[in-house]
Amino acid sequence: MDGSHTSVSLRRVAVHVWAVLTLVSTFILLCSGGIVTSKGVGMSVPDWPTTYGYNMFLFPISGWVGGIFYEHGHRLIASFVGLMTMILAAGLLASEPRRWVRNLGIIAFIAVCVQGLLGGLRVSLFKDEIGIFHAMLAQSFFCLLGILAIATSPRFLRGGWDFFLPDPALNKLALGATILIFLQLGIGATMRHEHAGLSIPDFPLAYGKILPDTSAPVIASINEARVADNKMPTSAVQIWIQMAHRAVAIVIFLVVASVAWRAFANPIGRSARLWSVIWFVMICAQVVLGAWTIWSNKAADVATIHMALGALSLIFGVVLSFRLSRGTDASRFVIPDRPPVSDFARIA
């Protein structure tokens, strides 16, 4: 392989490594945001883009106390991820010959800018509703980076992507489960930002019943007991939002179980079977964590782990769906005029 091919290949490997680092940093950012919300410290720093009048990068460490530590730290991590995304997009524009990958890099950069703006407006306007969109865009951005990390990998570039036997039913099941998980994360974000996380304090029942009574007299009685226990009042809407969260969780469990069953029932490929089993185990763990969140009275660490595993379950579904739909015809995505496979293998 001549020097020009070596240089190009090394740049592509460097872009891939940077994409993976950006993906990992974004997951850390998601966890940081989850901690901020779980601990209820989202307004510990009431101004934006400054921090108590300071440039956020010059805010003295001595002031990093209490909730300020989590909120200010989240802002700094977000700024770091924004810088990494900008560098990633620039690297893709400079070295990536595939238009669809370059376009994803541009979209990622725009998304991280909008995400930062939404985070700032959440503080400036003091609107919980903005926090919901902020959370969902963060999940979408995380998944986008996952696709970029895959698309820039040497294995994908040399045409070594998984070739599965076609199974349209499995593709639809995996995609449907992924969409449901995204919807579920949206419901969860609504609960977290609308203070409905513990509108129902028991599990698996709801106020001792399969379907709770949300008539006006019952809600008044519930709120009387909650106020006496120093808890925020709830409403019928908040209770049914949480019931919807539970119902969608059951559907997700069944659909992902169907994905695993379908993958084993058909000779689609060992890798697909392994991924489907791992995905199902993740969903089982997520159900347990959801119950534990309630039983622990919404302990911040448990709630944050629950949110983080939800994000991983989503990106796992996105990647699996991508593999199932693209892997059967991976030759369409191989970079044209690439060096021989052996050369790429030496670089990888």
N, C-alpha and C positions, 0 to 999 in steps of 0.2 A: 504494500500500500504506500503510495507516494506521500510526500510531506503535506500536500494540500488536503488529502483525504484524512490524514491523521489529525490535522488541525481542526477540521470540520467535526470529526467524530469526538474529539476531546471537548469541543465547545458544547456539543449536544449532551455529552455525559455530564458536563458541568451544569447545564441548564436543568437536567433531570435531578441532579443532587440538590440544586437550589429549590426546585419545585417540591421535593420531599421535605426539605427543611422548612419551607413556607407552610406546608400542610401540617407538620408537627407543631409549629409555632401557633398556627390557627387553632389547633385543638387545645393547646394550653390557654389561648385567649378565651375559647368557649368555656373552659372550666373556670377561668377567672371570672367571667361574666356570671356564671352559675352561682359562684360563691357570693358575689355582690348581691344578687337577687335573693338567694336563700337566706342570707344574713340580714336582708332588709336595709342595706347601707348604700343604696343607689344614690341617695341625695346627701351623702356625707360631705361631698364637695359640691356646693351649691352654684358654682359659676363654671362657665365654659366659654372659650377654650383655655382660659386661665385656671389656676388652682389657688383659690383664696388670694387672687390678685397677682400671683406670681406666674411667670412663664412656666408651663407645666414641667419643663425639663430642668428648671432651676429651683423648683420648690424644695426647701431644705428638708433633709432626711429627718431632722428632729421633729418635724410636723407629721411624720408618717405614723400616726397612732390611731388606735381604734378602727372605726369604719373607714377613715381616710386612707389607711394603709391599703385596704382592698380596692376601694374606688379609684384612688390615684394610681395604684399599681396596674389596674385594669386599663386605664388610659395610656400608660406608658407601653404596656404590651401591645395595645391596639396600634399605637404609633409605629412600633417596631414591625408589626405585621404589615402595615400599610407600606412602609419603606421596602420590605422584602418583596411585596407584590409588585411594586413599581419596578424594581430591578428585574423581577421575573418577566414581566411584560416586555421590558426593554430587551432582555436577552432573547425572548421568543421572536420579537420583531427583527432582531439583528441576525439570527442564525436559523430560524425555523422556516423551511420551504413550504410546509403545508398551511394553506390559508385557514382552514378550520381551526387549527391549533393556535395560530396567531390571533385569530378572532376571539378564541376563548381567553387568551392572555389579556386582550384589551377589555373584554367583558369583566374579567376578574379585577382589573385595576379600577374600572368604573364602579364595580360593586363595592370594593373596599372604601372608596371615597364616599359613596352614598351611605355606607354603613357608619362611617365616622360621623357624617352629618346627622344621621338619625340619632346616634348616641348623644351628640351635643344638644339636639333639639329636645330629646327626652329630658335633659337637665334644664335647659333654658326655658322650655314651655311647661315643665312639670306635668307632663302628660303620660300616664301609664300606658295608654293605648299605643303610643309611639314605641314603647318598649316591646310590644308584641311584634311589630313589623321589624324592629331591630333584631330581635331574636331569630325570626324566621329567615331574614336575609343572611344572618350569620350561618345558619345551617346550610342554606343554598350555596353560599360562598365556600364553605368547607367542602361540600360535595364537588363543586367545580374544580377546586384545587386537587381533589382526588383524581378526577379524570385527567387533569393536566399532568399529574405525577405519573400516571399510567402511560399516557400518550407520548411522553418524552423518554420513557425507559428504553434502554438498549434492546431489551427483549422484544418490545413492541415494534421498534424500528426495524429490526432484522426479520420481521415476519414470524417471530416465535410465539405469537399470541395463541392462546388456547383455541384449538379447533374442536368444538363440540358437535355431536350429531344433532341435526335440527330437531327441535321439539317446541313448536309454537305455543303449545299449552303451558309448558314450563316457563317460557319467556313471559307470557301474559300473567301467570301467577306471581312471578318474581317482581315484575313491574307493578302489578296491582298492590302487592305487599309493601313495596317501597313508597308508593303514593300514599297508602294508608299510614305508614310511619310518619311521613311528612305532615299529614293531616293531624296525627296524634301529637306531634311536637308542637303544632300550632295550638291545639287545645290546651296542652300543658303550659305553653307560654301565656295563654290567656288566663289560666288559673293562677299562674305565678304573679302576673302583673296586675291582675284584677283582685288580688288578695282572696282568691277562692280556693286556695290550696287545701285548706282543712275545713271547708264548708260541711263536709261529712267526716266526722271524727272516728268512725268505726269501719272495719273491713273484715270479711267480705260483704257483710250486710251494710245497709245504709239506714242509720237510726233504728236498727233492729229489724228492718224489713228488706225484702228484695228490691222493692220500689218505694222510695220514701214518700210520705205524705207531705205535700208542700202547700197545703191550704193555708189561708191567711192566719187562722187561729193557731195552727201548729207552728208556723214560722215565727209568730209572735212569742210563743212559748219557748221555742228553741233560742231565740235571741235574748230572751230574758235570762235563760240559764247561761248563755255565752257571756253576756255582760257581767253577770255575777262572778264568772270565772276569769274576768279580765281579758276576754277575747273579743275580736271585732264582730259585729253583727253580720249575718249573712242574709241571703235572699233566695227565693225559689230559683231564679235564673242561675245563680252561682252553684246551687246544689245540682241542678240539671246539667250544668257544664261539666261538673265532676262526674256525674253519672255517664255522660257521653264519653268522657275519657276512659272510664272503666269498660264501657261497651265496645269502644273501638279497640281497646287492648285485647279483648276476647277475640275479636275478628282477626286482628293481626296474628295472634297466637295460632289460630286455626289455619290461616292462609300460609304462614311460614311453615307450619307443620306439613301442609299440603305440598309445598315446594320441596321439602326434604323427602317426603314420600314419593313424589313424582321423580325426583332425581335418582332414587334408588330403584324405582320400578322400571326405568328405561335405561338402556345402555348409552347414556349420554356422555359419560366420561368421568374418570376418577376424581379429577379436580373439582368438577361441579358438585359431585356428591359431598366432598369434604367441605366445600364452602357452604352448602345448604345445611349441613349438620351444625357447623360452627354458628351460622346465622340463627338456627333454631335454639341452640344453647344460649345465645345472647338474649334472645327474646324471653326465654324462660327466666334468666337472671333478672331481666328488666321487670318482669311481673313481680318477682320476689322483692325487688328494690322498691317498686311502687307501693306494695303492701307495707314494707318496712318503713317507708316514708310516713305513712299514716300512723302506724303503731308507735313510731318514735316521736310522735307529735311534731312532724316535719323538722327533724334534726337537720341542720344546715349541711353537714357532711354527707348524710345519706341522700338528701334531696339533690345535692350537686352531683354525686356519683350516678344517681338515677338519670339526671339530665345528660351527663357525659356519655353514659352507655346508650342513651337514646340517639345521640349524635353519631356514635360509632355504628349503631344498628342501621341508621339511615345511609351512611356512606357505604356500609357493607352491601346494602341492597342496591345502591346505585352502581357500585362496581360489579356486582354479580349480574345485574341486568345488562350492563354494558358488555360484559364478557359473553353472556348468552346470545345477545343480539349481534355483536360485532365479531365474536370469535369464530363463527361459522363461515365468515368471509373476510378473514383478516387481511388477505392480500390487497384489498381495496385501500388499506390504510398504511401500507408499507411505503416508505419514502422511495421515490423513483431514483434509478441510477445509484442505488446504495452500493457501498463496497461489499465484497464477498462476506458471507456469514462468518467465516473464520476470522476475518479482520475485526468484525464487531465483537466476536467472542473474546478476542484477546483484550480489547478495550474494556469490556464489561467485567 
